[in-house]
Amino acid sequence: MKNLHRYLEHTLLKADLNYQAVEQLIAEAKAYSFRGLCIPPFWVKKVKRELQDEDIQVVTVVGFPLGNTSTEAKVCETLQAIKDGADELDVVWSLTAFKAGMNWPKIELAKLSTLCHREEKILKVIIETAYLNEEEILQACEICRDAGADFVKTSTGFAPSGAKIEHIKMIRECLPSQVGIKASGGIKTREQAIALIEAGADRIGTSNAIGILTAP
């Protein structure tokens, strides 16, 4: 696939990420011109400093990985990440509030959307499809759409399962064209990545970006 590297967000969010690994990620992102580099909030300032002259988006996470923190905490995280230089914010929505049948997820996401767009940043919402049935996935997409999200993202990578082709197709049919889809979670091969893109994904979040790009 032509320009596959521009679909890929080179990602490493594991707990024991160290300085040397971050340096390597930055070097790899530059070498392969990935669309984005997704790292924990702690490393945003350094990564932005290193990538400021590159056409590579600095992506970080908010409310990660469970989404159970308060809206106020997510707002603070988002503001700090933007201050540190994040271009795109991948927020874990309040799955617990959604499962409780509350309207709060839409309210929370609308607040974060307004904040991000005021600063001309991109908001992606991680709905964690592993914990949702098909009807709930569609409901989640509608909430994200109505709240002003720029992307719907499938997974944190910490759930029992990640991106599935059938879910991407369903999400694409549900969302308007201006709302993108980021497939993430368990994407290891070039074949997987291409199949997800063909199903409707606009971005691929993966810790195996180099393997996907260099596979024969």
N, C-alpha and C positions, 0 to 999 in steps of 0.2 A: 504493500500500500504506500502510495506517494505521501510524503510528509507525515508519516506516522509519528515521528518524534514530537510534532506539534499538538498531538492529542494527549501526550503523556505528562503526568505530573509525577515527577521523581519523589518518592515518599519514604520517610523513615520516622516513625512515631513511637518506637519501642522505648521502654522505661530506662534502659541502660545506655542510651545514646551518649557517646562521649565526644570530646573535642576533635579527635582525629577522624572520627566517622563523619562529623559535620564538615570538616575540611575536605574530605573525600567526596561527599555529596555535592558540595559547591563546585569542585573541579569537574565532576562528572556532568553536572548540569550545564556547565559552560562548554564542555567538550561535545556534548550531544545536542545542545540547543533545545532542551526540553521546554515544553510550554510553561511548566511551573515546577517549583521545588517546595514540597510540603513538609514542614518541620514543626516541632513543638514551639509554643510561644516563647519559651526561654531563649531560643536561638534566633528569633526573628531579627533583632537588631544587627547581629553579626552578619547574617545571611544577606540582609538588605544592603549593608555596607559593601559586601563583596560582589553583589549582583547589580548594583545601581546603574551600571553602564551596559547591562545585558538586556535583551528582550526576553526575559524570563520572569514570570510572576512569582512573587514571594507569597506563599500560601501557609496559613496556620489554622489551628483549631480552637474552638471555643466550647466550653462545657464538656470537654472530652474526658473519657469516652462514653459516659452514661447519660449526660444531659440532665442530670437530676439537680444541678445547682439552681439557685434562684435566678429570676430574670435580672435582678440588680447585679448579681455576680457576673452574669454573662455580659451585661452592658459594660461593666468595668473591664472585663477581659478584652472585649472588643475594642474599647477606647484605647487601652494600653497597647494592644497589638497594632492598631492603626498608627499610634504615636511612634511605635518602634519601627514601623515601615512596612507592615503587611499590606499587600495589594488585594488579597482575597481571604475571606473568613469562612471557614467551614464549621458551622455551628451544629452541635447535636441538639435536636429539638427536644422538648419535654415529652418524651414518650409516656412517662407515668401519668401526666396530665391528660394526654390523649386517651390512654387506656381507661382513665377515670371518667371519660365522657365530658370533660370540661372544655370550655371555649378558650382557655388560657393559651394553648400553643399558638393560636392565630394572633392573639394580643402580643405575646412575647416576640414572635417573629416579625410582626409589623413594627415594633419598637426597634428591633435590630436592623431591619431593612431600612427604615428611615435614617438611622444613625449611619449605616454604611454608605447609603446613597448620598447623604449630605457631604460625606468625605470622598465621594467618587470611588468607592470601593465595591467589590463584588461580594455578595452574600450567597453562600451555598448552604443548603439545609440537609443535614444527614438524618434521614427518617428511619434508618435501621430496618430494612425490609425483612430481615430474618425473624423479626418478632411480629410481623403483620401478615394478615391474610390478604387476598386480592382486593376485597372490598375496602379494607383499611388502607392499603397502599393507594388506592384511588382517592380515598378521603384525605389522606395525608398530602397528596399532590395538589388537591384543590385548595387545601389550607395554605400550602406554600405559595401557590399561585396568587391567591387572594391577598396574602400578606406582603407580596412584593418581592419574593425571593428571586434571585437571578438563576439559580440552579437548584435542582433536587439531586441529592447524592444518596447512593444506596446504602452505604455501610461505613462503619468505623474501622472495620477489619478486626474488631475484637469480639464480634458476635459469632454464633455457631456457623453461619454461612454468609456469603457476600453477594456479589453481583451475579444475577442470572439473566440470561438472554430473554426469557419470557417476561420477566419483570420490566426490563428495559423497553421492550416493545409496547407493553401495556402503559407504562409511564409516558412514552412518547405520544401515544394516541390520546392520552388524557391532557397533556400539557400544551399550551399554545407554543408556537414556534420560537417566541422570544425568550422562553424559559428553557435553559439548557439542562442536560443530564450529565452527571458525573458518576460513572460506574466505578465502584471500588469494592475491595474485599475479595481476596483469594484469586486475583488475576495474575497468573504466573506465566502464561505462554503467549506467543505472538498470535496464534490461532484464536485464543480466547479474546484477546484485545480487538482483533479485527472483526470478529463476530459480534462483539458488543457495539462497536462503532457502526457496523452495518445495521444493527437492530435499532440504532437511534442515539447512542451515547455520543456526547460532544467532547467529553474528557474521560481519561482513564487514569485513576489513581492507583499506583502500584509501587511496591518496594522492589520489583524486578524489572524496572523500566529498561535497563541496559540489556538484560537477557531477552526481553521482548523485541527490542530494536535490532539486536545483532543476531538473532536466530536465523538460520538459513531458510 
